[in-house]
Amino acid sequence: MIEQVRELLKGKNVSVAVIVDDAYDTTPTADDLVAARWSSFFDDISEEEEQRIRELVGPTYDELDAPELAKSDGFVQALWSLQALIGPARDIFAVYHTTQSRKRQVLEPLVRLLSGDLAMTCHQVGREVSLPELGGQVIFLDLYMGFVEVNAAMKRAASRVRELIDADPSAPPSIILLSQSSDIEKLAPKLRDDAEILGCQFRWISKNVLKDPAFVAENIYDLVASHADAVTLNAFIMSWDKALDVSRKSFMRNIRSLDLADYANVSSLILESEGEPLGDYVLDIYDLHLHSLIEGDVELAKAAKKLTTIDWKKNYPPAQFMPSEELVTLMDGALFHNQVRTDSYFGENRIRTPRLGEVFLEPAPPRSAVRGPAIEVVAPDEPIPAALAVTPDTKVHVLGAASDAEPTEAAEGTKADKTSDETAKPKPQFAYVVLSQACDLQHGESDRILLLRGEAEPYSWAQHDRSAKLRTPIMRVDKEEYSIEWDTLSPETWLLTDIEKRLNAGVRRARTFRMPFALQIQQAFIGKLGRVGTLANLPTRYAAGIKIYAKATDETATLLLETTAAESQAVCLVGRTGKGKLMEWLLLSASLKEKLRVSLQDVDTEKLYKETPGLRDFKTDPSFLRALSRGLLVDRTDKGRSRPLKDTPFDIVHILTRQKLAVGEPVKGLKGLVFEIDFSDPS
């Protein structure tokens, strides 16, 4: 492992590391001595010793009382320089010396790794040193550095990170945060955001594991291996920052040039005849104008083009942070106008004329309203619809259910009792999207609106399933998230005069599609005479529970670790292949990957099943651990078994999505490392 990292550092010309920690401060601050016995100090100093202090400190010494002097950095620094001559000072600084020595001992394994094993130039500096001058390419930064209060520590650490990045944005260093705090896993993401640094440039490590050089070296390897592409991505983000600032100024200058008369002319000449409110119209026009200004930023266009040159098929190191939940927010914002704006449409007029793309949402029905039929498993090659209308004769196809060949307990139950409560399906919750053009309604050309009905389900992994004819992958309404499958064979018409009755019955005017997506649904209803292309859906993200087993010498299951979906330590991302089939990746959190590494390291090799290749060969191989943590392909079809590393030298992993294992249960026919995934809560 160490040899691999050393070779990588040499190949990437990375040779300078910096450890920034108050353990290397040369002078204490007043905050470092809060536990000192100052009252005894001032009682014990002699007149001669006090005069020496007075001469060095100056008039301030006599102006402040003893508690105030103890809180003065100037006084502490003066006393530090005189400690050899002031007897009681030795007691004041004794605890500080001991603490500093202990802190440096904790960091010593890191120093040996960097300067010895990895042959790097290693600077060890305290909190006040100017970091950019040291030319560090890998920075180990202590979180607290003398600060006791967490907010102050976070603010200071974020400031140091920004100092390093701003010094040379074209070649920012990789940063590894250090702390002995048990809260570092919670604090690290906040520091990343406060410091405005990308996750691919940042890692965090507990000081308690610095004595494990392989773990620390692997984190260095991850950062250095992808550093060049991280810099390209960072440049793209920074270009956005600049483009937004420049575009905002141009945008404000442009719209300020319009006077009341201009708005009056637009309203009188255009909008009154259309029945269109001026405020809504201006929001749309200004939205598009701002987009145009951003698109015209030359540097942003160049950065976007460079981003495209990255080879995205690389085996990137595993992320320190789990996939961002912001993907869902981005997709929702791309599909719909902001809900605040939609709600504002109806603030004063709840029965305002509907517009194309507006979505009405029924209230959620009671869970026990309707009983459904038994579950029937689909054959592997059959399309799997995400939602089907429920009738007494309907058979519900469930992706991920047990096959007839290998039934689970739930599947057996459904065969034994076709009317079991386990097979109950609640009444669908319907959404309706307006297909009529607002102008037709506003001009009095129709007294009713045309809508298309869809079934709204909780947002789930199946949003990329192309067996659905038309699906809206995500729609947020307040704190709820839905996925809607539109039925192009279920149009409805509502009288405009009935809208108020429906609203009083609990129907909600929920969201409004952006125009391209409203037109897409309209065209899907009209037929395939025309087609509207829209943005591809972002990957679905949801937590999953997993158990990881090793195959013992007697071919039975030995549990290495487990985690529930509620703990969010394992996440699945769902997309699709070029042929439109679902593709699902399993990703492990940094802490779970470390637990797995330690578990594999601790398991007795002689107790593992002997095969070639086998877990015996790879359990401590860093290359295998990297391959294991970069994302594992999950297959829910057929028997629910997949070998994600099948075409690699590390083909010793099996993933199960239907079969449930237990400790000591036979696992003959499975590979040496078995992942059992629980999809009981795919939301």
C-alpha positions in Angstrom: 0.0 0.0 0.0 2.6 2.5 1.1 4.7 1.7 -2.0 1.7 2.4 -4.3 1.1 5.8 -2.7 4.8 6.8 -2.9 4.8 5.9 -6.6 1.6 7.9 -7.2 3.0 11.0 -5.4 6.2 10.8 -7.4 4.3 10.4 -10.7 2.0 13.4 -9.8 5.0 15.6 -8.6 3.4 15.9 -5.1 6.2 16.3 -2.6 5.2 18.8 0.1 2.9 18.2 3.0 2.0 20.6 5.9 0.6 19.6 9.3 -1.1 22.6 10.9 -1.8 22.0 14.5 -1.6 24.0 17.8 0.7 21.2 19.0 3.4 23.0 17.1 2.7 26.5 18.5 5.9 28.0 19.9 4.0 30.4 22.3 0.8 29.7 24.2 -2.2 32.1 24.2 -4.2 33.0 27.2 -6.9 30.6 26.2 -4.4 27.8 26.4 -3.8 28.5 30.1 -7.4 28.7 31.3 -6.8 25.8 33.7 -3.6 27.5 35.2 -3.6 28.4 38.9 -3.1 32.2 38.4 -4.1 33.2 41.9 -1.2 31.1 43.3 1.1 32.6 40.7 0.5 36.2 41.7 0.8 35.3 45.4 4.1 33.5 44.9 6.1 35.9 42.7 8.8 38.0 44.4 9.1 41.7 44.1 12.2 41.3 41.9 10.3 38.8 39.6 7.3 41.1 39.4 9.6 44.1 38.4 11.0 42.0 35.5 7.5 41.3 34.3 6.5 45.0 34.7 9.5 46.2 32.6 8.6 43.8 29.8 4.8 44.2 29.8 4.9 48.0 30.3 2.2 50.2 31.8 -0.5 47.6 31.1 0.8 45.5 33.9 -0.3 48.0 36.6 -3.5 49.0 34.7 -5.0 45.5 34.7 -5.9 43.3 37.7 -4.8 39.7 38.1 -7.8 38.1 36.3 -7.5 40.6 33.4 -3.8 39.9 33.1 -4.4 36.1 32.9 -6.7 36.7 29.9 -4.1 39.0 28.1 -2.2 37.3 25.3 0.5 40.0 25.6 1.0 39.3 29.3 1.1 35.5 28.6 3.7 35.9 25.8 5.9 38.2 28.0 5.7 35.7 30.9 6.6 32.8 28.5 9.8 34.6 27.5 10.7 35.1 31.1 9.7 31.6 32.4 13.4 30.6 33.1 13.7 33.6 35.4 10.3 33.5 37.1 10.0 30.6 39.5 6.2 30.4 39.7 5.9 30.6 35.9 7.2 27.0 35.7 4.0 25.8 37.4 1.8 28.0 35.1 3.3 26.4 32.0 3.9 22.9 33.3 0.4 21.7 32.2 0.9 23.4 28.8 4.2 21.7 28.2 2.7 18.3 29.1 -0.3 18.9 26.8 1.8 20.0 23.9 4.0 17.0 24.3 1.0 14.7 24.3 -0.5 16.4 21.2 2.8 16.0 19.3 3.0 12.3 20.2 -0.5 11.8 18.7 0.8 13.4 15.5 4.1 11.6 15.4 2.9 8.6 13.3 1.6 11.0 10.7 5.0 12.8 10.6 6.8 9.4 10.2 4.5 8.4 7.4 4.9 11.6 5.5 8.6 12.3 5.9 9.7 8.7 6.1 7.5 6.2 4.3 6.3 8.6 1.6 9.5 10.7 1.4 7.7 14.0 1.4 8.9 17.3 2.7 6.8 17.7 5.9 6.3 21.1 7.5 5.0 21.1 11.1 3.5 24.5 11.9 1.3 26.1 14.5 -1.8 28.1 14.1 -0.4 31.5 13.2 1.9 30.5 10.3 1.2 31.8 6.8 0.3 28.6 5.0 0.5 29.7 1.3 4.2 30.5 1.7 5.0 26.9 2.5 3.8 25.5 -0.9 1.9 22.6 0.7 0.2 20.3 -1.8 -1.4 18.1 0.9 -2.5 20.0 4.0 -3.4 18.3 7.3 -5.4 20.9 9.3 -6.4 20.6 12.9 -10.1 21.6 13.4 -9.9 23.1 16.9 -6.4 24.6 17.1 -6.8 25.9 20.6 -10.5 26.9 20.2 -12.8 25.3 22.8 -16.1 26.6 21.3 -17.1 24.7 18.1 -18.4 27.7 16.1 -15.2 29.7 16.6 -13.2 26.6 15.6 -15.3 26.0 12.5 -15.0 29.7 11.5 -11.3 29.7 11.9 -10.8 26.4 10.1 -13.0 27.6 7.2 -11.0 30.8 7.0 -7.7 28.9 6.7 -9.1 26.6 4.0 -10.2 29.6 2.0 -6.8 31.2 2.5 -5.2 28.2 0.9 -7.6 27.9 -2.0 -7.6 31.7 -2.8 -3.8 31.8 -2.8 -3.7 29.8 -6.1 -7.1 28.8 -7.4 -5.5 27.1 -10.4 -3.6 24.7 -8.2 -5.3 24.4 -4.8 -4.0 21.9 -2.3 -5.8 18.8 -1.1 -7.0 19.2 2.5 -7.4 16.6 5.2 -9.2 17.8 8.4 -7.9 16.3 11.7 -9.7 16.2 15.0 -10.1 14.0 18.1 -13.7 15.1 18.4 -16.3 12.4 18.1 -18.4 14.9 16.2 -16.0 15.3 13.3 -18.2 13.2 11.0 -21.1 15.7 11.5 -18.9 18.8 11.5 -16.8 17.9 8.3 -19.7 18.5 5.8 -20.5 21.9 7.4 -16.9 22.9 7.2 -16.8 21.8 3.5 -19.7 24.1 2.8 -18.6 27.0 4.9 -15.1 26.9 3.3 -16.7 26.5 -0.2 -14.5 23.6 -1.0 -15.5 20.6 -3.1 -15.7 17.2 -1.5 -13.2 15.8 -4.0 -10.6 18.2 -2.6 -11.3 17.4 1.0 -11.1 14.5 3.5 -11.4 14.2 7.3 -9.6 11.8 9.6 -9.9 11.2 13.3 -6.6 11.6 15.1 -7.3 8.4 16.8 -6.6 6.5 13.6 -3.3 8.3 12.7 -1.5 5.3 14.1 -2.8 3.3 11.2 -0.5 4.4 8.3 -2.4 2.3 5.7 -5.6 4.1 6.3 -4.0 7.6 6.2 -2.0 6.7 3.1 -5.2 5.5 1.3 -6.9 8.9 2.0 -3.8 10.7 0.5 -4.0 8.3 -2.5 -7.7 9.2 -3.1 -7.1 12.9 -3.1 -3.9 12.9 -5.2 -5.2 10.4 -7.8 -8.2 12.7 -8.8 -6.6 16.1 -8.0 -6.3 17.3 -11.6 -9.9 16.6 -12.4 -11.0 18.1 -9.1 -9.2 21.3 -10.1 -11.1 21.3 -13.4 -14.4 20.9 -11.6 -13.5 23.6 -9.1 -12.7 26.0 -12.0 -16.1 25.3 -13.4 -17.8 26.1 -10.1 -15.7 29.3 -9.7 -16.7 30.3 -13.2 -20.3 30.0 -12.2 -19.7 32.2 -9.2 -18.1 34.9 -11.3 -20.7 34.6 -14.1 -23.6 35.0 -11.6 -22.0 38.1 -10.2 -21.3 39.7 -13.6 -24.7 38.6 -15.0 -26.5 39.9 -11.9 -25.0 43.4 -12.4 -25.9 43.4 -16.1 -29.4 42.1 -15.4 -30.1 44.8 -12.8 -28.7 47.5 -15.0 -31.0 46.3 -17.9 -34.2 46.1 -15.9 -33.6 49.4 -14.1 -33.7 51.0 -17.5 -37.4 50.2 -17.9 -39.7 52.8 -16.5 -43.4 52.7 -15.4 -44.4 53.7 -18.9 -42.7 50.6 -20.4 -44.7 48.3 -18.0 -47.9 50.2 -18.7 -47.3 49.8 -22.5 -46.7 46.0 -22.2 -49.8 45.6 -20.1 -52.1 47.7 -22.3 -50.8 46.5 -25.7 -50.2 42.8 -25.0 -51.4 41.4 -21.7 -54.8 42.9 -21.3 -56.0 41.2 -24.5 -54.5 37.9 -23.3 -55.8 38.2 -19.8 -52.3 37.6 -18.5 -51.2 39.2 -15.1 -48.3 41.5 -15.6 -46.3 40.2 -12.6 -46.3 36.6 -13.7 -45.4 37.7 -17.3 -42.5 39.8 -16.1 -41.2 37.0 -13.9 -41.1 34.7 -16.9 -39.4 37.3 -19.2 -36.8 38.3 -16.7 -36.1 34.7 -15.9 -35.3 34.0 -19.5 -33.3 37.2 -19.8 -31.1 36.3 -16.8 -30.5 32.8 -18.4 -29.5 34.5 -21.6 -26.9 36.7 -19.8 -25.4 33.7 -18.0 -25.2 31.8 -21.2 -23.3 34.7 -22.8 -20.5 34.5 -20.2 -17.4 33.5 -22.2 -15.4 32.2 -19.3 -18.2 30.0 -18.1 -18.7 28.5 -21.6 -14.9 27.7 -21.7 -15.0 26.1 -18.2 -18.0 24.0 -19.3 -16.2 22.9 -22.4 -13.2 21.9 -20.3 -15.4 20.0 -17.9 -16.5 17.8 -20.8 -12.9 16.8 -21.5 -12.7 14.8 -18.3 -12.6 11.1 -18.8 -15.7 10.2 -16.7 -15.1 6.4 -17.2 -12.1 6.5 -14.8 -12.3 4.5 -11.7 -12.5 7.5 -9.4 -11.7 7.2 -5.7 -14.6 6.7 -3.4 -16.2 9.9 -2.2 -15.7 11.0 1.5 -19.3 12.2 1.5 -22.4 10.3 0.4 -24.1 11.4 -2.9 -25.8 14.8 -2.4 -29.5 15.1 -1.7 -29.3 18.3 -3.8 -29.7 16.2 -6.9 -33.4 15.8 -6.1 -33.7 19.6 -5.5 -32.0 20.3 -8.8 -34.3 18.0 -10.8 -37.4 19.3 -9.1 -36.3 22.9 -10.0 -35.6 21.9 -13.6 -39.1 20.4 -14.0 -41.3 22.9 -12.1 -41.5 26.6 -11.2 -40.6 27.2 -7.6 -43.5 26.3 -5.3 -43.4 29.7 -3.7 -44.2 31.3 -7.0 -47.0 28.7 -7.7 -48.6 29.3 -4.3 -48.4 33.1 -4.9 -50.5 32.7 -8.0 -53.5 31.8 -5.8 -52.8 34.0 -2.8 -55.6 36.4 -3.7 -57.5 34.4 -6.2 -57.6 30.7 -5.5 -59.8 30.0 -8.6 -57.7 31.9 -11.0 -57.8 30.5 -14.6 -55.5 27.4 -14.8 -52.5 27.5 -17.1 -50.8 24.9 -19.3 -48.7 22.6 -17.1 -50.4 23.3 -13.8 -50.8 20.3 -11.6 -53.7 19.6 -9.3 -53.1 17.0 -6.6 -55.8 15.0 -4.8 -55.4 14.4 -1.0 -53.7 11.2 0.0 -56.4 8.4 0.4 -56.6 6.3 3.6 -54.1 3.5 3.6 -56.7 0.8 4.1 -59.2 2.2 1.6 -58.9 -0.6 -1.0 -57.6 -4.1 -0.9 -55.4 -5.3 -3.8 -54.7 -8.6 -5.4 -51.8 -11.0 -4.8 -48.3 -10.2 -5.9 -47.1 -11.9 -9.0 -43.5 -12.0 -9.9 -42.5 -10.9 -13.4 -40.2 -12.9 -15.6 -36.7 -11.2 -16.0 -37.3 -10.1 -19.5 -40.7 -8.6 -19.0 -41.2 -4.8 -18.6 -41.9 -3.8 -15.1 -44.4 -0.9 -14.8 -43.9 1.3 -11.8 -47.7 1.7 -11.2 -50.8 -0.1 -12.4 -54.4 0.7 -11.9 -56.0 -1.6 -9.3 -59.0 -3.7 -10.3 -60.3 -6.9 -8.9 -58.5 -8.8 -11.7 -55.3 -6.8 -11.7 -52.0 -8.6 -11.0 -49.4 -6.2 -9.5 -45.8 -6.8 -10.8 -43.3 -5.9 -8.1 -39.6 -5.4 -9.1 -37.4 -7.1 -6.6 -40.0 -9.6 -5.3 -39.0 -13.3 -4.9 -39.0 -15.6 -7.9 -41.0 -18.8 -8.0 -37.8 -20.7 -7.9 -36.6 -19.0 -4.7 -39.6 -17.7 -2.8 -39.1 -15.5 0.2 -41.4 -15.8 3.3 -43.5 -12.9 2.0 -43.9 -14.6 -1.4 -44.9 -17.8 0.2 -47.5 -16.0 2.3 -49.1 -14.5 -0.8 -49.4 -17.9 -2.4 -51.0 -19.4 0.7 -53.4 -16.6 1.2 -54.5 -14.5 -1.8 -56.5 -12.2 0.4 -53.8 -11.6 3.0 -53.4 -8.1 4.3 -49.7 -8.3 3.3 -50.9 -8.0 -0.4 -53.2 -5.0 0.3 -52.6 -2.0 -2.0 -54.0 1.4 -1.0 -56.2 3.4 -3.3 -54.0 5.4 -5.7 -53.5 9.1 -5.2 -54.1 11.0 -8.5 -52.6 14.1 -9.9 -54.0 16.0 -12.9 -52.0 18.2 -15.3 -53.7 20.9 -17.4 -53.3 20.5 -21.1 -55.4 23.4 -22.2 -53.7 26.7 -23.3 -54.6 29.5 -20.8 -55.3 31.9 -23.7 -58.2 29.7 -24.9 -59.8 29.8 -21.5 -59.1 33.5 -20.9 -60.7 34.5 -24.2 -63.8 32.6 -23.3 -63.4 30.1 -26.1 -64.1 27.2 -23.6 -65.9 26.7 -20.4 -63.9 23.7 -19.3 -60.3 22.6 -19.1 -58.6 19.5 -20.5 -56.4 17.5 -18.1 -54.4 14.3 -18.0 -54.6 12.0 -15.0 -51.5 10.4 -13.4 -50.9 8.3 -10.4 -48.8 10.0 -7.7 -46.6 7.6 -5.7 -43.9 8.4 -3.1 -40.6 9.3 -4.9 -38.6 6.0 -5.3 -35.8 4.3 -7.0 -37.9 3.3 -10.0 -38.1 6.8 -11.6 -35.7 5.7 -14.4 -37.9 2.7 -15.3 -38.7 3.2 -19.0 -41.6 0.7 -19.0 -43.7 3.6 -17.8 -45.0 5.4 -20.9 -44.6 8.9 -19.4 -43.2 9.6 -15.9 -42.4 12.8 -14.0 -39.6 11.5 -11.8 -39.9 14.0 -8.9 -42.5 16.6 -7.7 -42.1 18.1 -4.3 -45.1 19.5 -2.5 -44.1 21.0 0.8 -42.1 18.3 2.5 -43.6 15.4 0.4 -41.9 14.0 -2.6 -43.8 12.2 -5.4 -43.1 10.5 -8.7 -46.0 10.6 -11.2 -46.8 8.2 -14.0 -49.2 9.9 -16.5 -51.8 7.8 -18.2 -52.1 9.2 -21.7 -55.3 7.2 -22.1 -57.0 8.9 -19.2 -57.9 12.5 -20.2 -60.5 14.4 -18.2 -62.4 17.6 -18.6 -63.4 19.9 -15.7 -65.8 22.8 -15.8 -64.1 26.0 -14.8 -67.0 26.6 -12.5 -66.3 23.3 -10.7 -62.7 24.2 -9.7 -63.7 25.8 -6.5 -65.8 22.8 -5.5 -62.8 20.5 -6.0 -60.5 22.8 -4.0 -63.1 22.8 -1.2 -63.0 19.0 -1.3 -59.3 18.9 -0.7 -57.7 19.0 -4.2 -54.7 21.2 -4.2 -53.2 23.4 -6.9 -49.7 22.0 -6.2 -47.1 22.9 -8.8 -46.6 24.3 -12.3 -44.4 22.6 -14.9 -41.9 24.6 -16.8 -42.9 25.0 -20.4 -40.8 22.3 -22.1 -42.1 19.7 -19.7 -45.7 20.9 -20.0 -45.4 20.6 -23.7 -43.8 17.2 -23.4 -46.9 15.8 -21.6 -49.2 17.6 -24.0 -47.5 16.1 -27.0 -47.5 12.6 -25.4 -51.3 12.9 -25.2 -51.7 14.3 -28.7 -49.6 11.4 -30.1 -46.3 10.9 -31.7 -46.8 13.4 -34.5 -44.4 15.7 -32.7 -42.0 15.2 -29.9 -40.5 17.5 -27.3 -37.0 16.6 -26.0 -36.3 17.4 -22.3 -33.5 17.1 -19.8 -32.5 13.6 -18.8 -33.5 12.7 -15.2 -30.8 12.9 -12.5 -30.1 9.7 -10.6 -32.5 8.6 -7.9 -30.9 8.5 -4.5 -32.1 6.4 -1.5 -30.7 4.8 1.6 -30.5 1.0 1.9 -29.8 -1.4 4.7 -27.0 -3.9 4.1 -25.4 -6.9 5.7 -21.9 -8.0 4.6 -20.9 -11.6 5.1 -17.7 -13.6 4.5 -17.7 -17.2 3.4 -16.2 -19.4 6.1 -14.1 -22.5 5.5 -17.2 -24.7 5.9 -19.1 -22.6 3.3 -21.3 -20.9 5.9 -22.0 -17.2 6.4 -20.0 -15.1 8.9 -21.3 -11.6 9.5 -18.7 -8.9 9.2 -21.0 -5.8 9.7 -24.5 -4.5 9.1 -26.3 -1.2 8.9 -30.0 -0.2 8.5 -31.5 2.1 5.9 -32.3 4.6 8.7 -28.6 5.0 9.4 -28.0 6.1 5.8 -24.6 4.5 5.7 -25.3 2.8 2.4 -26.9 4.6 -0.6 -28.2 3.4 -3.9 -28.1 5.5 -7.0 -30.5 4.5 -9.8 -30.0 5.5 -13.5 -30.4 3.6 -16.8 -28.4 2.0 -19.5 -28.2 3.1 -23.1 -31.0 0.6 -23.8 -33.3 2.1 -21.2 -32.9 -0.6 -18.6 -32.5 0.2 -14.9 -29.0 0.5 -13.6 -28.4 0.6 -9.9 -25.2 1.4 -7.9 -24.5 0.7 -4.3 -22.2 3.2 -2.5 -20.9 3.0 1.0 -20.2 5.9 3.4 -16.6 6.6 4.4 -17.2 5.4 8.0 -18.8 2.2 6.7 -15.9 1.5 4.3 -13.5 2.0 7.2 -15.5 -0.5 9.4 -15.4 -3.0 6.5 -11.7 -2.5 6.1 -11.0 -3.1 9.8 -13.4 -6.1 9.8 -11.6 -7.7 6.9 -8.2 -7.0 8.5 -9.3 -8.5 11.8 -10.8 -11.7 10.4 -8.6 -14.8 10.7 -7.4 -15.8 7.2 -7.5 -19.5 8.1 -11.2 -19.3 8.8 -12.0 -18.0 5.3 -13.1 -20.3 2.5 -10.1 -21.2 0.3 -10.8 -20.5 -3.4 -9.0 -18.8 -6.3 -9.4 -15.9 -6.5 -10.7 -15.6 -2.9 -11.2 -13.3 0.0 -8.0 -14.8 1.6 -6.0 -13.2 -1.2 -7.6 -9.7 -1.3 -8.9 -8.9 2.2 -6.0 -6.5 2.9 -5.3 -5.6 -0.7 -5.8 -1.8 -1.1 -6.6 -2.2 -4.8 -9.5 -4.5 -3.9 -10.8 -2.2 -1.3 -10.8 0.7 -3.8 -12.7 -1.4 -6.3 -15.1 -2.4 -3.6 -15.9 1.1 -2.6 -16.3 2.9 -5.9 -19.8 1.7 -6.6 -21.1 -1.9 -7.0 -23.7 -2.7 -9.7 -26.9 -4.2 -8.2 -29.2 -6.4 -10.2 -32.8 -7.0 -9.0 -33.9 -9.1 -11.9 -33.7 -12.9 -12.4 -32.6 -14.5 -9.1 -31.6 -11.2 -7.5 -27.9 -12.1 -7.6 -25.1 -10.1 -9.2 -21.4 -10.2 -9.3 -20.4 -6.5 -9.6 -16.6 -7.2 -10.1 -17.2 -10.1 -12.5 -14.9 -8.8 -15.3 -12.1 -7.7 -12.9 -9.3 -9.6 -11.1 -11.4 -9.1 -7.9 -14.4 -11.3 -8.8 -15.0 -12.5 -5.2 -18.2 -10.4 -4.4 -21.8 -11.4 -4.6 -24.8 -9.1 -4.1 -28.2 -10.5 -3.0 -31.4 -8.5 -3.4 -33.9 -11.3 -2.7 -32.3 -14.0 -0.6 -31.9 -13.5 3.1 -28.9 -15.0 4.9 -28.3 -15.8 8.5 -25.0 -16.5 10.4 -24.0 -20.1 10.0 -26.3 -20.6 7.0 -24.8 -22.4 4.0 -23.7 -20.1 1.2 -22.5 -22.7 -1.3 -22.4 -21.3 -4.8 -21.8 -17.7 -3.6 -18.5 -15.8 -3.7 -16.3 -15.1 -0.7 -17.8 -11.7 0.2 -21.6 -11.4 0.2 -23.6 -8.2 0.3 -27.3 -8.7 1.3 -29.3 -5.5 0.5 -32.6 -4.6 2.3 -35.0 -2.6 0.1 -37.8 -2.5 2.7 -37.7 1.3 2.7 -36.7 2.5 -0.8 -37.9 6.1 -0.2 
